Amino acid sequence: MMRLPLGIIGAGAAIAAWAALRVQPLKDVALPRPAANFDDALARVRALQAADGAAVGASCRTRFWSHGHATPTAFVLLHGFTNCPAQFSAFGDLLFNSGHNVIAPRLAHHGLSDRLTPDVARLSAEEMVRLVNDSCDALHGLGQRRVLIGFSLGGLMATWAAQQRADVDHVVIIAPPIALQGVPARLRRLYANLLALIPNRFVWWDAQARENRAGPPHAYPGYNSRAVGQMLRLAALVDAHARTSIYATDKVTIITNPCDDTVDNAGADRIASEWRRQGAPVHTYAFPAAWQLPHDLFDPTQPLQQTARAYPQLLEWIDESFAATA
């Protein structure tokens, strides 16, 4: 579970005043620039890869599975918070071997060789949506049918894409942190605002094991409070948009894990309810609770992983929801 360093918050009156503040809107969000053809898309992917730089670990660089030509369907895979594109190594192989072009782009400040880097504290909501736009633009030249899949923080970014990118055929949102365990919905704006102002704090995912925590060798063993504030900022903006507008993309699928100990599924449920209230269909699925899946159900190096049955179930739901509305 994510633990946030807000013990310094004062009296209830101060909390109420902060909670009433407006969440800072996004700044300088570029308009879509879809790739014109496959060669143009390749140039966009190379630009994403060039942005990785020498400090990025070899396994965490932006990944591109290419058949050398446009395929009927192309995918973008958006990874989770403090992880990197290596999270999708096996799932990307699965999609590629099924005949698809696939991009797994690296989010800024993630995947550095120094797993204790403080750099992720600089992550902004603007960088999140910039990666979404750049990836969606590249999709245009890679496949006739364009599918965006986002997991965890990537799922939150995918929710933004569903609301803003009408040129994507299908957005699949998996375990999005619209709401977090331990953060009451009524205080989300407070947390988003305060975490941008109070001193940044590094928090271990496992306070006892620290850097020796069992898990993916490429993922960070902790997180920075400033980055969490930016995640909550984007979540608040996405949630507010859903209350007044339906999604822009053609089709949306939301998938949750009832055993998730990080994400509060009430957030995703609320987004789906708001869209349905306004007349937009949403396909929703949940993994069986009996499976006891960990939050990170993608990374093959994650302890207690069950990719042998999680992956086929995901693909079945994705194909089912697309076929139902095609």
Secondary structure, DSSP 8 states (H G I E B T S, - for coil): ------TT---HHHHHHHHTS------S-------SSHHHHHHHHHHHHHTT-TTB-GGGS-EEE--SS-EEEEEEEE--TT--GGGGHHHHHHHHHTT-EEEE---TT-SBS-TT-SGGGG--HHHHHHHHHHHHHHHHHHEEEEEEEEETHHHHHHHHHHHH-TT-SEEEEES-TTSBTTS-GGGHHHHHHHTTTS---EEESSTTTGGG-SS-TTS-SEEEHHHHHHHHHHHHHHHHHHTT---SSSEEEEEE-TT-SSB-THHHHHHHHHHHHTT---EEEE--GGG---S--S-TTSTT--HHHHHHHHHHHHHHHHHHH-
